[in-house]
């Protein structure tokens, strides 16, 4: 749909008009800046915009959007650009609208366990600010030390603690949003229950910046859990490690995190990061990182005992229990840095598959068989507790023909397998630019056209983050 639009290229007149809307120092046209804002963490893709604008408040965003709607100029909203699906790539040129100036925690309401923040706040900064007041914001993507809350909302981010606490959407109460036409709305109310009309708040969350630009967020918070225990469980079979995941829940235990890492993921990460090391037997093929949290240490110890009994049924090796905060931090550092470690070895494509957790062993086995069939190597890890497996397909020394044709054929088969197992294409990374042509594998034409209709209602001229989500 957006690909058929006739967008306006940026002219000197447009730049002159933008200077009436935004301070000169927050308007960038030099090549270095445009290239800097022309990429995210998706493969090695680069789409420089024609101009970078950095609004500082909602009024400026609204003025920019009203003007771009009038002139039919494409606008790509972006934050920290840590995404892995190309959602922040300015694939149609035009304006890169950076929200980095929206970096304030406006209020932490300790009486109502809520917080109002701007979208350019770094996720970890927000988590630590509320934790200092005894409160808890659970969503914690691996890039939490650099990603922005606005991007988390745009992509529906999750992270390890989603298995117990839910994902980003579960903590959003209300949003201030600038529509593609320049109007400013609040989507909901600062209450825990709201059945008044359509749920515009949840429509915005996960819409990948295609329906509106978020300028303020109201989150609900939880009391911070007082205690946690962490264990690293080695397995002699990666598929049995995956099978153990579902068994933990069937035993009546809900961990606060349950992460899967196959052998290559751990080996590559141990070589990549400093300060973390431990011996791994040659015959170990995968690990599960399991955390429980709560306010009663005795309950947590009993949970760990029960988890240990479950793991033993799936031929695990000796379990490592983290004995200190420092050791816990090292194990979490190991898990969170896997993506960086893989990228340090090679350009890669990360497929964000998700299936019902009982189907994880079949998904993992299928991914490896498809890789063997099409001649590519994959490194797998992810949030096993909620069935979310990240499949990192390594470019290595593959030829352009292999990378752009054979690998794509293999990805289609991986997604067909995923959907056949009751899953879908993305658990938390979004569809963006690189996955959009796979969308018909998960959605029938009626569902795609319905979503395109929603997009057109919000954005009649198709200027906001064009070229994303929907297939060519």
C-alpha positions as CSV (number, residue, x, y, z in Angstrom):
1,X,0.0,0.0,0.0
2,X,2.6,2.6,1.1
3,X,4.9,1.5,-1.8
4,X,2.4,3.0,-4.3
5,X,2.4,6.4,-2.7
6,X,4.0,9.4,-4.4
7,X,6.1,10.9,-1.6
8,X,7.7,14.3,-1.8
9,X,11.5,14.6,-1.6
10,X,12.9,17.2,0.8
11,X,13.4,20.5,-0.9
12,X,15.2,23.7,0.3
13,X,11.8,25.2,0.9
14,X,10.9,22.3,3.1
15,X,14.1,22.8,5.1
16,X,13.3,26.5,5.4
17,X,9.8,25.6,6.7
18,X,11.2,23.0,9.2
19,X,13.5,25.7,10.6
20,X,10.4,27.7,11.6
21,X,9.2,24.6,13.5
22,X,12.3,23.5,15.3
23,X,15.6,25.0,16.4
24,X,18.4,25.0,13.9
25,X,20.8,22.8,16.0
26,X,18.1,20.1,16.1
27,X,17.9,19.9,12.3
28,X,20.6,17.8,10.7
29,X,21.3,17.4,7.0
30,X,25.0,16.4,6.8
31,X,25.8,13.0,5.4
32,X,27.5,11.7,8.6
33,X,24.4,12.4,10.7
34,X,22.0,11.1,8.0
35,X,24.0,7.8,7.9
36,X,24.1,7.6,11.6
37,X,20.3,7.8,11.8
38,X,19.9,5.5,8.8
39,X,20.5,2.2,10.5
40,X,19.4,0.2,13.6
41,X,20.7,-3.2,14.7
42,X,19.2,-5.1,11.8
43,X,21.8,-6.9,9.9
44,X,24.0,-4.3,8.0
45,X,21.2,-2.4,6.4
46,X,21.5,1.4,5.8
47,X,18.8,3.8,4.6
48,X,19.9,7.4,5.3
49,X,17.0,9.9,5.6
50,X,17.0,13.2,3.8
51,X,16.9,15.2,7.1
52,X,17.0,14.4,10.8
53,X,14.7,16.3,13.1
54,X,14.9,16.2,16.9
55,X,11.8,17.7,18.4
56,X,11.9,18.6,22.1
57,X,8.2,18.6,23.0
58,X,4.8,17.4,21.9
59,X,3.9,20.7,20.3
60,X,6.9,20.4,18.0
61,X,6.1,16.8,17.0
62,X,2.5,17.9,16.2
63,X,3.7,20.8,14.1
64,X,6.1,18.6,12.2
65,X,3.5,15.9,11.5
66,X,0.9,18.4,10.4
67,X,3.3,19.9,7.9
68,X,4.6,16.5,6.6
69,X,1.0,15.3,6.2
70,X,0.2,18.4,4.2
71,X,3.3,18.0,2.1
72,X,3.2,14.2,1.8
73,X,6.7,13.8,3.3
74,X,7.5,10.4,4.8
75,X,8.4,10.4,8.5
76,X,10.2,7.6,10.3
77,X,10.0,7.9,14.1
78,X,13.0,6.4,16.0
79,X,14.5,6.1,19.4
80,X,17.7,4.3,20.3
81,X,17.6,2.3,17.1
82,X,18.3,-1.0,18.9
83,X,15.6,-2.9,17.0
84,X,16.3,-6.1,15.0
85,X,13.4,-6.0,12.5
86,X,14.3,-2.8,10.7
87,X,11.3,-0.9,12.2
88,X,13.3,2.3,12.5
89,X,14.9,2.3,9.0
90,X,13.9,5.4,6.9
91,X,13.3,3.2,3.9
92,X,11.4,5.9,2.0
93,X,13.9,8.7,2.8
94,X,12.2,11.8,4.1
95,X,12.3,12.8,7.8
96,X,14.0,10.8,10.5
97,X,12.1,11.9,13.6
98,X,14.4,11.2,16.6
99,X,12.7,11.2,20.0
100,X,15.9,11.3,21.9
101,X,15.1,14.6,23.5
102,X,12.0,13.1,25.2
103,X,14.1,11.7,28.1
104,X,12.3,12.8,31.3
105,X,10.7,10.7,34.0
106,X,7.9,13.1,34.7
107,X,6.4,11.5,37.8
108,X,6.6,8.4,39.9
109,X,3.3,8.1,41.8
110,X,4.0,6.0,44.8
111,X,0.5,6.2,46.1
112,X,-1.1,4.7,43.0
113,X,1.9,2.6,41.8
114,X,2.1,4.5,38.5
115,X,4.7,6.5,36.6
116,X,4.5,9.0,33.8
117,X,7.5,9.1,31.5
118,X,8.6,10.3,28.1
119,X,9.5,7.7,25.3
120,X,13.2,8.6,25.1
121,X,13.9,7.3,28.7
122,X,16.3,4.3,28.7
123,X,14.5,1.2,30.0
124,X,17.1,0.4,32.6
125,X,17.2,4.0,33.8
126,X,13.5,3.9,34.4
127,X,13.7,0.5,36.1
128,X,16.4,1.7,38.5
129,X,14.5,4.9,39.3
130,X,11.3,3.1,40.3
131,X,13.3,0.4,42.1
132,X,14.9,3.1,44.3
133,X,11.3,3.7,45.6
134,X,10.6,0.0,46.2
135,X,8.7,-0.4,42.9
136,X,9.1,-2.7,39.9
137,X,8.8,-2.3,36.2
138,X,9.3,-5.9,34.9
139,X,9.8,-5.8,31.1
140,X,13.5,-6.1,30.5
141,X,14.7,-6.7,27.0
142,X,18.4,-7.6,26.6
143,X,19.1,-4.1,25.3
144,X,17.6,-2.5,28.4
145,X,20.8,-0.6,29.1
146,X,20.4,1.3,25.8
147,X,16.9,0.9,24.3
148,X,14.2,3.5,24.9
149,X,10.8,2.9,26.4
150,X,9.1,4.2,23.3
151,X,10.8,1.6,21.2
152,X,9.7,-1.1,23.7
153,X,6.1,0.0,23.2
154,X,6.4,0.2,19.4
155,X,7.7,-3.3,19.1
156,X,5.9,-4.9,22.0
157,X,9.1,-5.8,23.8
158,X,9.2,-8.5,26.5
159,X,12.4,-10.0,27.9
160,X,13.2,-12.8,30.4
161,X,10.7,-11.7,33.1
162,X,7.7,-11.8,30.6
163,X,7.1,-15.5,31.6
164,X,5.8,-14.5,35.0
165,X,5.0,-10.8,34.7
166,X,4.0,-10.2,31.1
167,X,5.3,-7.9,28.4
168,X,5.3,-4.2,27.8
169,X,1.7,-4.0,26.8
170,X,0.6,-5.3,30.2
171,X,2.0,-2.2,32.0
172,X,0.6,0.6,29.8
173,X,-2.4,2.5,31.1
174,X,-2.5,5.6,28.9
175,X,-0.6,7.3,26.1
176,X,-0.2,10.8,24.7
177,X,0.0,10.3,21.0
178,X,0.5,12.6,18.0
179,X,-1.4,11.3,15.1
180,X,0.0,11.3,11.5
181,X,-2.2,14.3,10.7
182,X,-0.9,16.3,13.7
183,X,-3.7,16.0,16.2
184,X,-2.8,15.1,19.8
185,X,-4.8,12.6,21.8
186,X,-4.7,10.6,25.0
187,X,-5.6,7.0,24.3
188,X,-7.0,5.9,27.6
189,X,-7.2,6.7,31.3
190,X,-4.9,6.4,34.3
191,X,-6.9,3.6,35.8
192,X,-6.5,-0.1,36.2
193,X,-9.8,-1.0,34.6
194,X,-11.3,0.7,31.5
195,X,-14.0,-0.7,29.3
196,X,-14.9,2.6,27.7
197,X,-14.9,2.3,24.0
198,X,-12.2,0.7,21.8
199,X,-8.9,0.1,23.4
200,X,-6.8,2.6,21.5
201,X,-3.9,2.3,24.0
202,X,-3.4,-1.4,23.2
203,X,-3.8,-0.6,19.5
204,X,-0.8,1.7,19.7
205,X,1.4,-0.7,21.6
206,X,3.0,-3.0,19.1
207,X,2.0,-0.9,16.1
208,X,5.7,-0.2,15.3
209,X,5.3,3.6,14.9
210,X,2.9,3.3,12.0
211,X,-0.2,4.7,13.7
212,X,1.1,7.6,15.8
213,X,4.0,9.0,17.7
214,X,4.0,8.4,21.4
215,X,5.1,11.4,23.4
216,X,4.1,10.4,27.0
217,X,3.5,7.1,28.7
218,X,1.6,6.2,31.9
219,X,2.8,2.9,33.3
220,X,1.4,0.8,36.1
221,X,4.1,-0.6,38.5
222,X,4.3,-3.4,41.0
223,X,6.0,-3.7,44.5
224,X,9.6,-4.9,44.0
225,X,10.1,-8.6,45.0
226,X,12.4,-8.9,47.9
227,X,14.2,-12.1,47.1
228,X,15.3,-14.1,44.0
229,X,17.2,-17.3,43.4
230,X,19.1,-18.2,40.2
231,X,20.3,-21.5,38.8
232,X,22.1,-22.5,35.6
233,X,21.2,-26.0,34.4
234,X,23.4,-27.8,31.8
235,X,21.9,-30.5,29.6
236,X,23.4,-33.2,27.4
237,X,20.6,-32.6,24.8
238,X,19.3,-29.3,23.6
239,X,16.0,-30.8,22.8
240,X,15.6,-32.3,26.2
241,X,16.5,-28.9,27.7
242,X,13.5,-27.5,25.7
243,X,11.3,-30.3,26.8
244,X,12.1,-29.6,30.5
245,X,10.7,-26.1,30.1
246,X,7.1,-27.2,29.8
247,X,7.5,-29.7,32.5
248,X,8.4,-27.0,35.0
249,X,5.1,-25.3,34.5
250,X,3.2,-28.6,34.6
251,X,4.7,-29.2,38.0
252,X,3.0,-26.0,39.2
253,X,5.9,-23.7,39.3
254,X,6.0,-20.3,37.5
255,X,9.6,-19.0,37.4
256,X,10.3,-15.3,37.0
257,X,12.6,-16.2,34.2
258,X,13.4,-19.3,32.2
259,X,16.0,-18.8,29.5
260,X,17.4,-21.2,26.9
261,X,20.9,-21.0,25.5
262,X,22.4,-23.7,23.2
263,X,26.1,-24.5,23.4
264,X,27.3,-22.1,20.6
265,X,25.5,-19.2,22.3
266,X,27.3,-19.7,25.5
267,X,30.7,-20.5,23.9
268,X,30.6,-17.4,21.7
269,X,29.5,-15.2,24.6
270,X,32.2,-16.4,27.0
271,X,34.8,-15.5,24.4
272,X,33.2,-12.1,23.8
273,X,32.7,-10.7,27.3
274,X,35.2,-10.2,30.1
275,X,34.9,-11.3,33.8
276,X,32.6,-14.3,33.2
277,X,34.0,-17.8,33.0
278,X,33.0,-21.3,34.2
279,X,33.9,-24.8,33.0
280,X,31.5,-26.5,30.5
281,X,31.8,-30.2,29.8
282,X,32.4,-31.1,26.2
283,X,29.2,-33.2,26.0
284,X,26.9,-30.4,27.3
285,X,24.8,-29.1,24.5
286,X,22.6,-26.4,26.1
287,X,21.7,-24.6,29.3
288,X,18.6,-23.3,31.0
289,X,18.9,-20.2,33.2
290,X,16.1,-20.4,35.7
291,X,15.1,-17.7,38.2
292,X,12.4,-17.6,40.9
293,X,11.5,-14.5,42.9
294,X,9.1,-13.4,45.6
295,X,8.9,-12.3,49.2
296,X,9.3,-15.6,51.1
297,X,12.7,-17.2,50.8
298,X,11.4,-20.6,52.1
299,X,8.9,-20.7,49.3
300,X,11.6,-19.9,46.7
301,X,13.9,-22.7,48.1
302,X,11.1,-25.2,47.8
303,X,10.4,-24.0,44.2
304,X,14.1,-24.6,43.4
305,X,14.0,-28.1,44.9
306,X,11.0,-28.9,42.8
307,X,12.6,-27.5,39.7
308,X,15.7,-29.5,40.3
309,X,13.6,-32.7,40.5
310,X,12.0,-31.8,37.2
311,X,15.3,-31.1,35.5
312,X,16.7,-34.4,36.6
313,X,14.1,-36.2,34.6
314,X,15.5,-34.7,31.4
315,X,19.1,-35.8,32.0
316,X,20.7,-32.6,33.2
317,X,24.2,-32.3,34.6
318,X,25.1,-30.8,37.9
319,X,23.2,-27.5,38.5
320,X,25.0,-24.3,39.4
321,X,23.2,-22.2,42.0
322,X,24.3,-18.5,42.1
323,X,25.5,-17.9,45.6
324,X,25.9,-14.1,45.5
325,X,24.6,-11.0,43.8
326,X,27.8,-10.8,41.9
327,X,27.4,-14.3,40.6
328,X,23.8,-13.7,39.6
329,X,24.9,-10.5,37.8
330,X,27.6,-12.5,35.8
331,X,25.1,-15.1,34.7
332,X,22.6,-12.5,33.6
333,X,25.4,-10.7,31.8
334,X,26.2,-13.9,30.0
335,X,22.6,-14.3,28.8
336,X,22.0,-10.6,27.9
337,X,25.1,-10.3,25.8
338,X,24.5,-13.3,23.5
339,X,23.1,-11.2,20.6
340,X,26.2,-8.9,20.7
341,X,28.5,-11.9,20.8
342,X,26.9,-13.4,17.8
343,X,27.1,-10.1,15.9
344,X,30.8,-9.8,16.7
345,X,31.4,-13.0,14.8
346,X,29.2,-12.3,11.8
347,X,26.3,-10.4,10.2
348,X,23.2,-12.4,11.1
349,X,19.5,-12.5,10.6
350,X,17.5,-13.0,13.8
351,X,14.1,-14.7,13.5
352,X,12.0,-14.1,16.6
353,X,9.9,-17.3,16.5
354,X,7.3,-18.1,19.2
355,X,5.3,-21.3,19.8
356,X,3.4,-22.9,22.6
357,X,6.1,-23.9,25.0
358,X,5.4,-27.6,24.7
359,X,6.3,-27.4,21.0
360,X,9.8,-25.9,21.7
361,X,11.7,-29.2,21.2
362,X,10.1,-29.8,17.8
363,X,10.7,-26.2,16.7
364,X,14.4,-26.4,17.7
365,X,14.9,-29.7,15.9
366,X,13.1,-28.4,12.9
367,X,15.3,-25.2,12.8
368,X,18.5,-27.3,12.8
369,X,17.2,-29.7,10.1
370,X,16.2,-26.8,7.9
371,X,19.6,-25.2,8.4
372,X,21.2,-28.4,7.3
373,X,19.0,-28.6,4.2
374,X,19.7,-25.1,3.1
375,X,23.3,-24.9,4.1
376,X,23.3,-22.3,6.9
377,X,24.3,-22.3,10.6
378,X,22.1,-21.0,13.3
379,X,22.7,-20.1,17.0
380,X,19.6,-20.4,19.1
381,X,18.6,-19.0,22.4
382,X,15.7,-17.2,23.9
383,X,12.9,-16.9,26.4
384,X,12.0,-20.5,26.6
385,X,9.5,-20.0,29.4
386,X,7.1,-18.3,27.0
387,X,8.0,-20.3,23.9
388,X,10.1,-17.5,22.3
389,X,13.1,-18.9,20.5
390,X,15.5,-16.4,18.8
391,X,17.0,-18.1,15.7
392,X,20.3,-16.3,14.7
393,X,21.2,-17.3,11.1
394,X,24.8,-16.7,10.6
395,X,26.0,-15.2,7.3
396,X,29.7,-16.2,7.7
397,X,31.2,-17.0,4.4
398,X,27.9,-17.6,2.6
399,X,27.8,-16.2,-0.9
400,X,25.3,-13.3,-1.8
401,X,23.2,-15.9,-3.7
402,X,23.1,-18.2,-0.7
403,X,22.4,-15.4,1.8
404,X,19.6,-13.7,-0.3
405,X,18.0,-16.8,-1.8
406,X,18.8,-20.1,-0.1
407,X,18.6,-18.6,3.4
408,X,15.3,-16.8,2.6
409,X,13.9,-20.2,1.4
410,X,15.0,-21.7,4.7
411,X,13.4,-18.9,6.7
412,X,10.1,-19.5,4.9
413,X,10.3,-23.1,6.0
414,X,11.1,-22.1,9.6
415,X,8.1,-19.8,9.7
416,X,5.9,-22.4,8.1
417,X,7.0,-24.8,10.8
418,X,6.4,-22.2,13.5
419,X,2.9,-21.5,12.3
420,X,2.2,-25.2,11.9
421,X,3.1,-25.7,15.6
422,X,0.6,-23.1,16.6
423,X,3.0,-20.2,16.8
424,X,3.7,-17.0,14.9
425,X,6.4,-14.9,13.3
426,X,7.4,-12.6,16.1
427,X,7.2,-12.7,19.9
428,X,8.8,-9.3,20.7
429,X,10.9,-7.9,17.9
430,X,8.0,-6.9,15.5
431,X,7.7,-7.3,11.8
432,X,9.2,-4.1,10.6
433,X,11.1,-4.0,7.2
434,X,12.8,-7.4,7.1
435,X,9.9,-9.7,8.1
436,X,7.0,-8.0,6.2
437,X,7.0,-10.2,3.2
438,X,6.6,-13.3,5.4
439,X,3.4,-11.9,7.0
440,X,1.0,-13.9,4.7
441,X,2.4,-17.1,6.3
442,X,0.7,-16.0,9.5
443,X,-2.2,-13.9,8.4
444,X,-4.9,-14.6,5.7
445,X,-5.8,-11.8,3.3
446,X,-8.8,-10.7,5.3
447,X,-6.7,-10.0,8.4
448,X,-4.0,-8.2,6.4
449,X,-6.6,-6.0,4.6
450,X,-8.3,-5.2,7.9
451,X,-5.0,-4.0,9.4
452,X,-4.2,-2.0,6.3
453,X,-7.6,-0.3,6.7
454,X,-6.8,0.7,10.3
455,X,-3.5,2.1,9.1
456,X,-5.2,4.2,6.4
457,X,-7.8,5.5,8.8
458,X,-5.1,6.8,11.1
459,X,-2.7,7.9,8.3
460,X,-4.6,8.8,5.1
461,X,-1.4,9.8,3.2
462,X,0.6,6.8,4.5
463,X,3.5,9.0,5.6
464,X,4.2,7.6,9.1
465,X,6.9,4.8,9.0
466,X,6.0,3.7,5.5
467,X,7.1,0.5,4.1
468,X,6.8,-1.5,7.3
469,X,4.7,-4.5,8.5
470,X,2.7,-5.0,5.3
471,X,4.1,-7.1,2.4
472,X,5.1,-5.6,-0.9
